[in-house]
């Protein structure tokens, strides 16, 4: 029996048992559709989790000054000293000595009470430079961020965190308005985008001013080159360890100390990276398991229907054998029939899965990421 005859016979068998064929295709259809939608939903969930983790800075190093000891022998905690300076940040930003460091920014912080008329709010005042936005991966929802002209001219401008703007302006637009700090008026030029996944309230409750404004017009102090922390952004997650080693070596050399006796500490985001990797692996295993189960159920459905088909067509098989049909030809006939049912059910399942991926986000609070072709 030729291939054309096998295919024609299979189509005739499917047409003569429409209900049975439709139920067989339905099992495959449901399995394929479930796989496509599950992969899409899983990839969307992974993307959301990854975006939220990225908000915290998976390739970020935080350099803090060391501790102090007063005259009575009481030792302060980490960060209580003034061992970090703007010169340290400039050295870390050198591509020649630190190729795995993408960007560096120094910050000086203090608690400050800002006022808007009769409304006041105590927040974290941060003096920094325009590179803070790149290193911390923060956008503004309105207005703009600090620029170099603001730093060069010690401009009286401020960028507020979303919580700070809400407390001072009660939902009204903050951009273009003024706030006051100890008699100095600052114009609000921008409001930061909120970090929805952050557990640290200071990430959304802060006020950012140019470093020169902070040192010369607002806080001052005897050592205006001193900074509270230096944020170091590695070129990628994979180079975080190398960036850590480079930063440690550079600062130890600048401070004339050894790594063991360093007057600074460097905190990494290894725990966040571990969590991100764990989430990715868990989601991958879960999606693979669901896909295997869905396809297995569809395959078992086809197998059961074909067993029923063979049992019902015993006389037909016997007649074909009596007419000289070989067992191989009869076996191929049923295999072709099962393949046609699987192919048609798969096509309809792919179509429904792709349509569902388009329509579901419009009617439900779901995120479906790009569906890879192997899943379809």
C-alpha positions in Angstrom: 0.0 0.0 0.0 1.4 3.3 -1.0 1.8 6.3 1.2 -1.0 8.1 -0.5 -3.3 5.1 0.0 -2.4 5.0 3.7 -3.1 8.7 4.2 -6.4 8.4 2.3 -7.5 5.4 4.3 -6.6 7.3 7.6 -8.7 10.3 6.5 -11.6 8.1 5.7 -11.4 6.4 9.0 -11.3 9.7 10.8 -14.3 11.0 8.9 -16.3 7.9 9.5 -15.8 8.2 13.3 -16.2 12.0 13.7 -17.1 12.0 17.4 -14.3 9.7 18.4 -11.8 11.6 16.3 -13.0 14.9 17.8 -12.6 13.7 21.4 -9.1 12.4 20.6 -8.2 15.8 19.1 -9.7 17.5 22.1 -7.3 15.8 24.5 -4.3 16.8 22.4 -5.7 20.3 21.9 -6.1 20.8 25.6 -2.6 19.5 26.3 -0.9 21.7 23.7 -2.9 24.8 24.8 -2.1 24.2 28.4 1.6 23.8 27.6 1.7 27.1 25.6 -0.2 29.1 28.2 1.7 27.6 31.1 5.0 28.4 29.5 3.8 32.0 28.7 2.5 32.5 32.2 5.6 31.0 33.7 8.0 33.2 31.7 5.9 36.2 32.6 6.2 35.3 36.3 9.9 34.8 35.9 10.3 38.1 34.2 8.4 39.9 36.9 10.4 38.3 39.7 13.6 39.0 37.8 12.6 42.7 37.3 11.8 43.1 41.0 15.1 41.5 42.0 17.0 43.7 39.5 15.4 46.8 41.1 17.5 46.0 44.2 20.7 45.8 42.1 22.0 42.3 41.6 25.4 43.6 40.3 25.9 46.3 43.0 28.6 46.7 45.6 28.2 49.0 48.5 31.4 50.3 50.1 31.0 51.7 53.6 33.6 53.4 55.8 35.1 51.6 58.8 34.3 52.0 62.5 35.5 54.6 65.0 36.7 54.4 68.6 36.2 57.4 70.9 38.5 58.5 73.7 36.7 56.3 76.2 37.3 53.2 74.2 33.7 52.8 72.9 33.8 51.5 69.4 31.2 52.6 66.8 29.6 50.4 64.3 30.6 50.0 60.7 30.0 53.2 58.8 30.7 55.5 61.8 34.1 56.6 60.5 35.0 59.1 57.7 37.5 57.0 55.8 35.9 57.2 52.4 36.4 60.3 50.2 35.4 61.5 46.7 39.0 60.6 45.6 38.3 57.0 46.4 35.2 57.0 44.1 37.3 58.6 41.3 39.9 55.9 41.6 37.3 53.1 41.4 35.9 54.7 38.3 39.1 54.2 36.3 38.7 51.7 33.5 42.4 51.0 33.5 42.7 49.6 37.0 39.1 48.4 37.4 37.8 47.0 34.0 35.0 45.0 35.6 33.5 48.1 37.2 30.9 49.9 35.0 30.0 52.9 37.1 30.7 54.4 40.5 29.0 57.0 42.6 29.7 58.5 46.0 27.0 59.6 48.4 26.8 61.6 51.5 23.7 61.3 53.6 22.1 62.8 56.7 18.7 63.0 58.2 16.9 66.2 57.2 13.5 67.9 57.9 12.1 69.4 54.7 9.2 71.8 54.7 6.5 72.8 52.3 4.5 75.7 53.8 3.0 74.2 57.0 3.8 70.7 56.0 7.1 69.1 57.0 8.6 65.7 56.7 11.9 64.1 57.9 13.7 62.1 55.3 17.2 61.1 54.2 19.0 63.9 52.5 21.6 62.5 49.9 24.3 64.5 48.2 25.5 62.8 45.1 26.2 63.2 41.3 24.3 62.4 38.1 25.8 59.0 37.9 23.7 57.9 40.9 20.8 57.3 38.6 22.8 54.9 36.4 24.4 53.0 39.3 21.1 52.7 41.3 19.1 52.0 38.1 16.4 54.5 39.0 14.1 56.4 36.7 12.1 59.5 37.3 8.3 59.5 36.8 8.1 63.3 36.3 10.6 66.0 35.8 14.3 65.2 35.5 17.3 63.9 37.5 20.3 66.0 38.5 22.7 67.0 35.7 26.4 68.1 35.7 25.4 71.8 35.5 23.6 71.3 38.8 26.8 69.9 40.4 29.1 72.5 38.8 26.9 75.4 40.0 25.9 74.0 43.4 22.3 74.5 42.2 19.5 74.7 44.8 17.6 71.8 43.3 16.3 68.5 44.7 14.9 65.2 43.4 12.4 63.6 45.8 11.6 60.0 46.3 7.9 59.1 45.6 7.0 58.7 49.3 8.7 62.0 50.2 6.8 63.8 47.5 3.5 62.3 48.6 4.1 63.3 52.2 5.1 66.9 51.4 2.6 67.6 48.6 -0.3 65.2 49.4 -0.6 63.9 45.9 -0.2 67.2 44.0 2.5 67.6 41.4 5.8 68.3 43.2 7.9 69.2 40.1 8.4 73.0 40.0 7.4 73.5 43.7 9.8 74.5 46.4 10.8 72.8 49.7 12.9 74.4 52.5 15.7 72.9 54.5 17.1 75.0 57.4 16.2 78.3 55.6 17.5 77.2 52.2 14.9 76.9 49.4 15.3 74.0 47.0 13.3 73.7 43.8 11.9 70.2 43.1 13.1 69.2 39.6 12.0 65.5 39.6 10.4 62.7 41.4 11.9 59.2 41.4 10.0 56.1 40.3 8.9 53.9 43.1 10.7 50.6 43.9 7.6 48.3 44.5 9.7 45.3 45.6 11.9 47.1 48.1 11.7 46.3 51.8 14.0 49.3 52.5 11.7 52.3 53.0 14.6 54.7 52.4 14.7 53.7 48.8 11.4 55.5 48.2 11.7 58.1 51.0 14.7 60.3 50.2 15.7 63.7 48.9 18.7 63.9 46.4 20.7 67.1 45.9 23.9 67.8 44.0 27.0 66.8 46.0 28.3 70.4 45.9 25.0 71.8 47.2 25.1 69.3 50.0 28.6 70.1 51.0 28.7 73.9 50.4 25.1 75.1 51.1 23.2 72.6 53.2 25.3 70.4 55.5 28.9 71.5 55.2 31.3 70.1 57.8 35.0 70.2 58.3 35.8 67.4 55.8 33.7 68.1 52.8 35.4 65.5 50.7 34.2 62.7 53.0 31.3 60.5 51.8 29.0 58.2 53.6 29.1 55.4 51.0 30.3 54.5 47.6 28.1 52.5 45.2 29.9 50.4 42.7 28.1 48.8 39.7 29.8 45.8 38.1 29.6 45.3 34.3 27.3 42.3 34.9 26.2 39.7 37.4 29.0 37.4 36.3 31.8 40.0 37.0 30.5 40.9 40.4 33.2 38.9 42.2 36.0 40.4 40.0 34.7 43.9 40.6 34.7 43.2 44.4 38.4 42.1 44.2 39.3 45.1 42.2 37.6 47.6 44.5 39.1 46.0 47.6 42.6 46.1 46.1 42.3 49.7 44.9 40.9 51.1 48.2 43.5 49.1 50.3 46.3 50.6 48.3 44.9 54.1 48.5 44.4 53.9 52.3 47.8 52.3 52.8 46.4 49.3 54.6 46.1 45.5 54.0 42.9 43.8 53.1 42.8 42.1 56.5 43.1 45.5 58.3 41.0 47.5 55.9 39.2 50.6 57.2 36.2 50.0 54.9 33.8 47.2 54.2 32.2 46.1 50.9 28.8 44.5 50.9 27.7 42.4 48.0 24.3 41.3 46.7 25.2 37.6 46.6 22.1 36.7 48.5 19.9 38.4 45.9 21.8 36.7 43.1 21.3 33.3 44.9 17.6 34.0 45.2 17.3 35.0 41.5 19.1 31.8 40.4 16.9 29.7 42.7 13.7 31.2 41.4 14.8 30.7 37.8 15.6 27.0 38.5 12.4 26.4 40.4 10.2 28.0 37.7 12.0 26.0 35.0 11.5 22.7 36.8 7.8 23.5 37.4 7.2 24.4 33.8 8.9 21.3 32.6 6.9 19.1 34.9 3.6 20.7 33.8 4.5 20.4 30.1 5.4 16.7 30.5 2.2 15.9 32.4 0.0 17.8 29.8 1.6 16.1 26.9 1.5 12.7 28.6 -2.2 13.0 29.2 -2.8 13.9 25.6 -0.6 11.0 24.4 -2.5 8.6 26.7 -5.8 9.8 25.2 -4.6 9.1 21.7 -3.3 5.7 22.7 -6.6 4.7 24.4 -8.7 5.9 21.4 -6.5 3.9 19.0 -6.8 0.8 21.1 -10.6 1.2 21.0 -10.3 1.7 17.2 -8.3 -1.5 16.8 -10.8 -3.4 18.9 -13.7 -2.2 17.0 -12.2 -2.9 13.6 -11.1 -6.5 14.1 -13.2 -7.7 11.2 -11.7 -5.0 8.9 -8.2 -6.1 9.9 -9.1 -9.7 9.3 -10.5 -8.9 5.9 -7.4 -7.0 4.9 -5.2 -9.9 6.0 -7.4 -12.3 4.0 -6.9 -10.0 0.9 -3.1 -10.2 1.4 -2.3 -7.1 3.5 0.9 -7.5 5.5 0.9 -6.8 9.2 3.3 -3.9 8.5 0.8 -2.2 6.3 -2.0 -2.6 8.8 0.2 -1.2 11.6 1.2 1.8 9.4 -2.4 2.5 8.7 -3.3 3.0 12.4 0.0 4.9 13.0 -0.8 7.3 10.1 -4.4 7.8 11.5 -3.0 8.6 15.0 -0.4 11.0 13.5 -3.1 12.8 11.5 -5.2 13.2 14.7 -2.2 14.4 16.7 -1.1 16.8 14.0 -4.6 18.3 13.6 -5.1 18.5 17.3 -1.7 20.1 17.7 -2.4 22.8 15.1 -5.6 23.8 16.7 -4.0 23.7 20.2 -1.2 26.0 19.1 -3.7 28.4 17.5 -5.8 28.5 20.7 -2.7 28.8 22.9 -1.4 31.8 20.9 -4.9 33.4 20.9 -5.2 32.9 24.6 -1.8 34.4 25.2 -3.0 37.6 23.4 -6.5 37.8 25.1 -5.8 36.6 28.7 -3.8 39.7 29.7 -6.6 41.9 28.5 -9.3 40.3 30.7 -7.2 39.3 33.7 -4.3 40.6 35.7 -1.9 38.2 34.2 1.5 38.7 32.5 2.5 36.4 29.6 6.0 36.8 28.4 7.2 35.9 24.9 6.4 32.2 24.2 9.4 30.4 22.7 8.8 28.5 19.5 9.9 25.1 20.9 7.0 25.4 23.4 4.6 25.9 20.5 
